[in-house]
């Protein structure tokens, strides 16, 4: 599975996703893109978008991106040790 880690999460989460092709938004060179532009790019290269943005589905019409699943970890913080 190809997983993209949003820039609001620590890129080191990739280390925990053993057996998957994982990259961060920063590593892809997509830092600073608007959510819409980011999701368009992510849909073309990834299966899953891992984000800490709980409002993403309210801010974007996510149904447009049918090839991309969204995961928001339930945590008190986006700091790595709490995820």
N, CA, C and O atoms as a Tinker XYZ file with bonds, in Angstrom:
   332  protein
     1  N      0.842000   -1.172000    0.000000    73     2
     2  CA     0.000000    0.000000    0.000000    64     1     3
     3  C      0.891000    1.240000    0.000000    63     2     4     5
     4  O      1.913000    1.279000    0.685000    81     3
     5  N      0.499000    2.238000   -0.764000    73     3     6
     6  CA     1.254000    3.490000   -0.849000    64     5     7
     7  C      0.584000    4.519000    0.062000    63     6     8     9
     8  O     -0.586000    4.855000   -0.122000    81     7
     9  N      1.335000    5.013000    1.042000    73     7    10
    10  CA     0.797000    5.904000    2.072000    64     9    11
    11  C      1.537000    7.233000    2.048000    63    10    12    13
    12  O      2.766000    7.274000    2.012000    81    11
    13  N      0.762000    8.328000    2.069000    73    11    14
    14  CA     1.330000    9.673000    2.145000    64    13    15
    15  C      1.032000   10.260000    3.515000    63    14    16    17
    16  O     -0.121000   10.286000    3.946000    81    15
    17  N      2.077000   10.735000    4.208000    73    15    18
    18  CA     1.953000   11.358000    5.525000    64    17    19
    19  C      1.849000   12.871000    5.338000    63    18    20    21
    20  O      2.729000   13.483000    4.732000    81    19
    21  N      0.793000   13.465000    5.847000    73    19    22
    22  CA     0.574000   14.909000    5.739000    64    21    23
    23  C      1.658000   15.673000    6.491000    63    22    24    25
    24  O      2.289000   15.139000    7.404000    81    23
    25  N      1.867000   16.931000    6.096000    73    23    26
    26  CA     2.918000   17.737000    6.726000    64    25    27
    27  C      2.599000   18.118000    8.164000    63    26    28    29
    28  O      3.492000   18.558000    8.888000    81    27
    29  N      1.356000   17.961000    8.597000    73    27    30
    30  CA     1.013000   18.259000    9.992000    64    29    31
    31  C      1.362000   17.089000   10.921000    63    30    32    33
    32  O      1.249000   17.212000   12.141000    81    31
    33  N      1.783000   15.959000   10.348000    73    31    34
    34  CA     2.228000   14.805000   11.134000    64    33    35
    35  C      3.732000   14.628000   10.968000    63    34    36    37
    36  O      4.319000   15.089000    9.989000    81    35
    37  N      4.333000   13.972000   11.914000    73    35    38
    38  CA     5.772000   13.723000   11.893000    64    37    39
    39  C      6.097000   12.672000   10.833000    63    38    40    41
    40  O      5.507000   11.591000   10.826000    81    39
    41  N      7.027000   12.985000    9.948000    73    39    42
    42  CA     7.411000   12.079000    8.868000    64    41    43
    43  C      7.932000   10.742000    9.378000    63    42    44    45
    44  O      7.924000    9.748000    8.651000    81    43
    45  N      8.386000   10.718000   10.626000    73    43    46
    46  CA     8.933000    9.478000   11.185000    64    45    47
    47  C      7.883000    8.393000   11.381000    63    46    48    49
    48  O      8.222000    7.250000   11.685000    81    47
    49  N      6.613000    8.740000   11.212000    73    47    50
    50  CA     5.564000    7.716000   11.248000    64    49    51
    51  C      5.809000    6.661000   10.171000    63    50    52    53
    52  O      5.405000    5.508000   10.326000    81    51
    53  N      6.460000    7.048000    9.099000    73    51    54
    54  CA     6.776000    6.090000    8.026000    64    53    55
    55  C      7.547000    4.892000    8.558000    63    54    56    57
    56  O      7.380000    3.775000    8.069000    81    55
    57  N      8.379000    5.118000    9.544000    73    55    58
    58  CA     9.177000    4.025000   10.120000    64    57    59
    59  C      8.298000    2.955000   10.760000    63    58    60    61
    60  O      8.690000    1.790000   10.834000    81    59
    61  N      7.124000    3.341000   11.217000    73    59    62
    62  CA     6.211000    2.404000   11.873000    64    61    63
    63  C      5.334000    1.655000   10.882000    63    62    64    65
    64  O      4.667000    0.690000   11.254000    81    63
    65  N      5.325000    2.079000    9.648000    73    63    66
    66  CA     4.451000    1.481000    8.641000    64    65    67
    67  C      5.241000    0.505000    7.766000    63    66    68    69
    68  O      5.289000    0.633000    6.543000    81    67
    69  N      5.850000   -0.459000    8.427000    73    67    70
    70  CA     6.706000   -1.449000    7.774000    64    69    71
    71  C      5.870000   -2.259000    6.777000    63    70    72    73
    72  O      4.736000   -2.643000    7.062000    81    71
    73  N      6.448000   -2.505000    5.625000    73    71    74
    74  CA     5.771000   -3.295000    4.604000    64    73    75
    75  C      4.935000   -2.467000    3.648000    63    74    76    77
    76  O      4.287000   -3.007000    2.752000    81    75
    77  N      4.949000   -1.166000    3.835000    73    75    78
    78  CA     4.200000   -0.261000    2.965000    64    77    79
    79  C      5.157000    0.753000    2.353000    63    78    80    81
    80  O      6.198000    1.073000    2.929000    81    79
    81  N      4.790000    1.249000    1.186000    73    79    82
    82  CA     5.553000    2.308000    0.536000    64    81    83
    83  C      5.048000    3.621000    1.111000    63    82    84    85
    84  O      3.926000    4.035000    0.819000    81    83
    85  N      5.854000    4.271000    1.917000    73    83    86
    86  CA     5.413000    5.443000    2.671000    64    85    87
    87  C      6.325000    6.633000    2.381000    63    86    88    89
    88  O      7.545000    6.495000    2.294000    81    87
    89  N      5.705000    7.804000    2.233000    73    87    90
    90  CA     6.464000    9.038000    2.024000    64    89    91
    91  C      5.724000   10.176000    2.715000    63    90    92    93
    92  O      4.521000   10.098000    2.962000    81    91
    93  N      6.464000   11.226000    3.020000    73    91    94
    94  CA     5.851000   12.409000    3.622000    64    93    95
    95  C      5.602000   13.459000    2.538000    63    94    96    97
    96  O      6.211000   13.423000    1.469000    81    95
    97  N      4.708000   14.381000    2.831000    73    95    98
    98  CA     4.440000   15.490000    1.924000    64    97    99
    99  C      5.741000   16.249000    1.652000    63    98   100   101
   100  O      6.008000   16.636000    0.514000    81    99
   101  N      6.544000   16.462000    2.688000    73    99   102
   102  CA     7.810000   17.180000    2.532000    64   101   103
   103  C      8.770000   16.428000    1.603000    63   102   104   105
   104  O      9.396000   17.031000    0.731000    81   103
   105  N      8.881000   15.120000    1.793000    73   103   106
   106  CA     9.785000   14.321000    0.977000    64   105   107
   107  C      9.383000   14.368000   -0.499000    63   106   108   109
   108  O     10.238000   14.324000   -1.383000    81   107
   109  N      8.093000   14.458000   -0.753000    73   107   110
   110  CA     7.602000   14.529000   -2.126000    64   109   111
   111  C      7.804000   15.919000   -2.727000    63   110   112   113
   112  O      7.647000   16.101000   -3.935000    81   111
   113  N      8.153000   16.904000   -1.889000    73   111   114
   114  CA     8.327000   18.271000   -2.371000    64   113   115
   115  C      7.016000   19.015000   -2.512000    63   114   116   117
   116  O      6.921000   19.992000   -3.255000    81   115
   117  N      6.001000   18.547000   -1.792000    73   115   118
   118  CA     4.665000   19.117000   -1.901000    64   117   119
   119  C      4.292000   19.997000   -0.709000    63   118   120   121
   120  O      3.132000   20.387000   -0.579000    81   119
   121  N      5.226000   20.308000    0.141000    73   119   122
   122  CA     4.961000   21.153000    1.302000    64   121   123
   123  C      4.417000   22.506000    0.879000    63   122   124   125
   124  O      4.905000   23.105000   -0.079000    81   123
   125  N      3.417000   22.982000    1.582000    73   123   126
   126  CA     2.850000   24.291000    1.302000    64   125   127
   127  C      1.748000   24.306000    0.262000    63   126   128   129
   128  O      1.134000   25.349000    0.036000    81   127
   129  N      1.478000   23.164000   -0.385000    73   127   130
   130  CA     0.369000   23.124000   -1.343000    64   129   131
   131  C     -0.964000   23.267000   -0.611000    63   130   132   133
   132  O     -1.085000   22.868000    0.548000    81   131
   133  N     -1.946000   23.825000   -1.276000    73   131   134
   134  CA    -3.287000   23.866000   -0.684000    64   133   135
   135  C     -3.814000   22.439000   -0.604000    63   134   136   137
   136  O     -3.336000   21.556000   -1.316000    81   135
   137  N     -4.790000   22.215000    0.254000    73   135   138
   138  CA    -5.329000   20.864000    0.405000    64   137   139
   139  C     -5.832000   20.289000   -0.913000    63   138   140   141
   140  O     -5.582000   19.123000   -1.217000    81   139
   141  N     -6.540000   21.099000   -1.698000    73   139   142
   142  CA    -7.069000   20.612000   -2.970000    64   141   143
   143  C     -5.974000   20.152000   -3.916000    63   142   144   145
   144  O     -6.069000   19.070000   -4.496000    81   143
   145  N     -4.938000   20.963000   -4.078000    73   143   146
   146  CA    -3.820000   20.613000   -4.959000    64   145   147
   147  C     -3.066000   19.398000   -4.420000    63   146   148   149
   148  O     -2.644000   18.531000   -5.185000    81   147
   149  N     -2.904000   19.344000   -3.117000    73   147   150
   150  CA    -2.222000   18.217000   -2.490000    64   149   151
   151  C     -2.992000   16.918000   -2.718000    63   150   152   153
   152  O     -2.394000   15.898000   -3.061000    81   151
   153  N     -4.292000   16.947000   -2.534000    73   151   154
   154  CA    -5.103000   15.745000   -2.716000    64   153   155
   155  C     -5.105000   15.287000   -4.175000    63   154   156   157
   156  O     -5.112000   14.085000   -4.445000    81   155
   157  N     -5.098000   16.220000   -5.105000    73   155   158
   158  CA    -5.034000   15.853000   -6.522000    64   157   159
   159  C     -3.742000   15.107000   -6.822000    63   158   160   161
   160  O     -3.759000   14.087000   -7.511000    81   159
   161  N     -2.631000   15.606000   -6.315000    73   159   162
   162  CA    -1.341000   14.941000   -6.533000    64   161   163
   163  C     -1.295000   13.594000   -5.808000    63   162   164   165
   164  O     -0.836000   12.594000   -6.360000    81   163
   165  N     -1.771000   13.586000   -4.575000    73   163   166
   166  CA    -1.742000   12.363000   -3.773000    64   165   167
   167  C     -2.569000   11.249000   -4.416000    63   166   168   169
   168  O     -2.161000   10.087000   -4.407000    81   167
   169  N     -3.707000   11.595000   -4.964000    73   167   170
   170  CA    -4.577000   10.580000   -5.572000    64   169   171
   171  C     -3.882000    9.859000   -6.728000    63   170   172   173
   172  O     -4.148000    8.683000   -6.978000    81   171
   173  N     -3.009000   10.551000   -7.420000    73   171   174
   174  CA    -2.327000    9.962000   -8.571000    64   173   175
   175  C     -1.198000    9.009000   -8.178000    63   174   176   177
   176  O     -0.829000    8.129000   -8.957000    81   175
   177  N     -0.644000    9.182000   -6.962000    73   175   178
   178  CA     0.526000    8.387000   -6.592000    64   177   179
   179  C      0.369000    7.542000   -5.331000    63   178   180   181
   180  O      1.218000    6.698000   -5.046000    81   179
   181  N     -0.715000    7.760000   -4.566000    73   179   182
   182  CA    -0.867000    7.069000   -3.281000    64   181   183
   183  C     -2.256000    6.456000   -3.137000    63   182   184   185
   184  O     -3.200000    6.838000   -3.830000    81   183
   185  N     -2.356000    5.491000   -2.213000    73   183   186
   186  CA    -3.636000    4.846000   -1.902000    64   185   187
   187  C     -4.282000    5.464000   -0.670000    63   186   188   189
   188  O     -5.506000    5.542000   -0.566000    81   187
   189  N     -3.428000    5.906000    0.276000    73   187   190
   190  CA    -3.904000    6.399000    1.566000    64   189   191
   191  C     -3.240000    7.725000    1.894000    63   190   192   193
   192  O     -2.043000    7.907000    1.670000    81   191
   193  N     -4.033000    8.650000    2.429000    73   191   194
   194  CA    -3.519000    9.936000    2.905000    64   193   195
   195  C     -3.720000    9.963000    4.412000    63   194   196   197
   196  O     -4.854000    9.994000    4.890000    81   195
   197  N     -2.623000    9.952000    5.162000    73   195   198
   198  CA    -2.648000    9.957000    6.619000    64   197   199
   199  C     -2.461000   11.394000    7.090000    63   198   200   201
   200  O     -1.417000   11.997000    6.844000    81   199
   201  N     -3.461000   11.940000    7.763000    73   199   202
   202  CA    -3.439000   13.349000    8.148000    64   201   203
   203  C     -3.929000   13.541000    9.578000    63   202   204   205
   204  O     -4.692000   12.727000   10.098000    81   203
   205  N     -3.495000   14.602000   10.194000    73   203   206
   206  CA    -3.989000   14.982000   11.516000    64   205   207
   207  C     -5.095000   16.015000   11.416000    63   206   208   209
   208  O     -5.644000   16.434000   12.436000    81   207
   209  N     -5.431000   16.432000   10.205000    73   207   210
   210  CA    -6.448000   17.460000    9.965000    64   209   211
   211  C     -7.840000   16.843000   10.032000    63   210   212   213
   212  O     -8.313000   16.254000    9.060000    81   211
   213  N     -8.484000   16.980000   11.169000    73   211   214
   214  CA    -9.821000   16.394000   11.356000    64   213   215
   215  C    -10.902000   17.144000   10.592000    63   214   216   217
   216  O    -12.028000   16.660000   10.477000    81   215
   217  N    -10.576000   18.311000   10.074000    73   215   218
   218  CA   -11.552000   19.101000    9.334000    64   217   219
   219  C    -11.437000   18.927000    7.826000    63   218   220   221
   220  O    -12.164000   19.581000    7.077000    81   219
   221  N    -10.549000   18.069000    7.369000    73   219   222
   222  CA   -10.310000   17.919000    5.940000    64   221   223
   223  C    -11.590000   17.622000    5.164000    63   222   224   225
   224  O    -11.826000   18.220000    4.114000    81   223
   225  N    -12.401000   16.727000    5.656000    73   223   226
   226  CA   -13.612000   16.353000    4.926000    64   225   227
   227  C    -14.644000   17.475000    4.911000    63   226   228   229
   228  O    -15.546000   17.476000    4.074000    81   227
   229  N    -14.518000   18.427000    5.828000    73   227   230
   230  CA   -15.418000   19.583000    5.826000    64   229   231
   231  C    -14.878000   20.695000    4.927000    63   230   232   233
   232  O    -15.646000   21.495000    4.392000    81   231
   233  N    -13.560000   20.742000    4.764000    73   231   234
   234  CA   -12.916000   21.791000    3.970000    64   233   235
   235  C    -12.855000   21.445000    2.486000    63   234   236   237
   236  O    -12.841000   22.340000    1.641000    81   235
   237  N    -12.819000   20.168000    2.168000    73   235   238
   238  CA   -12.683000   19.715000    0.787000    64   237   239
   239  C    -13.814000   18.772000    0.412000    63   238   240   241
   240  O    -14.370000   18.082000    1.267000    81   239
   241  N    -14.145000   18.748000   -0.848000    73   239   242
   242  CA   -15.120000   17.786000   -1.351000    64   241   243
   243  C    -14.355000   16.492000   -1.633000    63   242   244   245
   244  O    -13.994000   16.204000   -2.774000    81   243
   245  N    -14.120000   15.727000   -0.581000    73   243   246
   246  CA   -13.246000   14.561000   -0.677000    64   245   247
   247  C    -13.820000   13.469000   -1.580000    63   246   248   249
   248  O    -13.075000   12.596000   -2.027000    81   247
   249  N    -15.096000   13.495000   -1.852000    73   247   250
   250  CA   -15.695000   12.484000   -2.733000    64   249   251
   251  C    -15.153000   12.609000   -4.162000    63   250   252   253
   252  O    -15.303000   11.682000   -4.958000    81   251
   253  N    -14.528000   13.742000   -4.493000    73   251   254
   254  CA   -13.908000   13.927000   -5.818000    64   253   255
   255  C    -12.712000   13.007000   -6.003000    63   254   256   257
   256  O    -12.367000   12.645000   -7.127000    81   255
   257  N    -12.088000   12.635000   -4.907000    73   255   258
   258  CA   -10.846000   11.859000   -4.962000    64   257   259
   259  C    -11.145000   10.395000   -4.635000    63   258   260   261
   260  O    -10.831000    9.915000   -3.546000    81   259
   261  N    -11.752000    9.698000   -5.588000    73   259   262
   262  CA   -12.235000    8.338000   -5.338000    64   261   263
   263  C    -11.120000    7.311000   -5.181000    63   262   264   265
   264  O    -11.344000    6.238000   -4.620000    81   263
   265  N     -9.930000    7.622000   -5.667000    73   263   266
   266  CA    -8.826000    6.670000   -5.575000    64   265   267
   267  C     -7.980000    6.821000   -4.332000    63   266   268   269
   268  O     -6.933000    6.185000   -4.211000    81   267
   269  N     -8.424000    7.664000   -3.397000    73   267   270
   270  CA    -7.610000    7.958000   -2.216000    64   269   271
   271  C     -8.445000    7.787000   -0.948000    63   270   272   273
   272  O     -9.542000    8.336000   -0.837000    81   271
   273  N     -7.917000    7.024000    0.003000    73   271   274
   274  CA    -8.567000    6.869000    1.310000    64   273   275
   275  C     -7.914000    7.828000    2.292000    63   274   276   277
   276  O     -6.736000    8.156000    2.151000    81   275
   277  N     -8.666000    8.276000    3.282000    73   275   278
   278  CA    -8.184000    9.229000    4.281000    64   277   279
   279  C     -8.187000    8.560000    5.641000    63   278   280   281
   280  O     -9.152000    7.895000    6.016000    81   279
   281  N     -7.101000    8.740000    6.375000    73   279   282
   282  CA    -7.013000    8.213000    7.738000    64   281   283
   283  C     -6.560000    9.351000    8.642000    63   282   284   285
   284  O     -5.569000   10.028000    8.368000    81   283
   285  N     -7.308000    9.549000    9.726000    73   283   286
   286  CA    -6.941000   10.536000   10.734000    64   285   287
   287  C     -6.783000    9.787000   12.055000    63   286   288   289
   288  O     -7.776000    9.352000   12.638000    81   287
   289  N     -5.552000    9.633000   12.532000    73   287   290
   290  CA    -5.345000    8.921000   13.798000    64   289   291
   291  C     -6.040000    9.649000   14.941000    63   290   292   293
   292  O     -6.040000   10.878000   15.002000    81   291
   293  N     -6.616000    8.892000   15.821000    73   291   294
   294  CA    -7.236000    9.484000   17.002000    64   293   295
   295  C     -6.170000    9.558000   18.087000    63   294   296   297
   296  O     -5.748000    8.540000   18.636000    81   295
   297  N     -5.747000   10.774000   18.381000    73   295   298
   298  CA    -4.687000   10.991000   19.366000    64   297   299
   299  C     -4.918000   12.345000   20.028000    63   298   300   301
   300  O     -5.627000   13.198000   19.495000    81   299
   301  N     -4.313000   12.528000   21.187000    73   299   302
   302  CA    -4.421000   13.795000   21.891000    64   301   303
   303  C     -3.601000   14.888000   21.228000    63   302   304   305
   304  O     -3.873000   16.077000   21.391000    81   303
   305  N     -2.591000   14.463000   20.478000    73   303   306
   306  CA    -1.639000   15.382000   19.879000    64   305   307
   307  C     -1.091000   14.762000   18.605000    63   306   308   309
   308  O     -1.197000   13.551000   18.412000    81   307
   309  N     -0.515000   15.564000   17.745000    73   307   310
   310  CA     0.134000   15.039000   16.538000    64   309   311
   311  C      1.613000   14.773000   16.773000    63   310   312   313
   312  O      2.353000   14.515000   15.823000    81   311
   313  N      2.051000   14.831000   18.020000    73   311   314
   314  CA     3.436000   14.544000   18.361000    64   313   315
   315  C      3.626000   13.027000   18.289000    63   314   316   317
   316  O      2.781000   12.271000   18.767000    81   315
   317  N      4.719000   12.591000   17.701000    73   315   318
   318  CA     4.953000   11.181000   17.396000    64   317   319
   319  C      4.728000   10.235000   18.580000    63   318   320   321
   320  O      4.083000    9.200000   18.409000    81   319
   321  N      5.229000   10.550000   19.753000    73   319   322
   322  CA     5.122000    9.609000   20.865000    64   321   323
   323  C      3.698000    9.404000   21.342000    63   322   324   325
   324  O      3.443000    8.437000   22.060000    81   323
   325  N      2.750000   10.269000   20.980000    73   323   326
   326  CA     1.361000   10.069000   21.392000    64   325   327
   327  C      0.556000    9.315000   20.352000    63   326   328   329
   328  O     -0.542000    8.842000   20.647000    81   327
   329  N      1.083000    9.194000   19.136000    73   327   330
   330  CA     0.381000    8.467000   18.083000    64   329   331
   331  C      0.725000    7.024000   18.225000    63   330   332
   332  O      0.252000    6.197000   17.445000    81   331
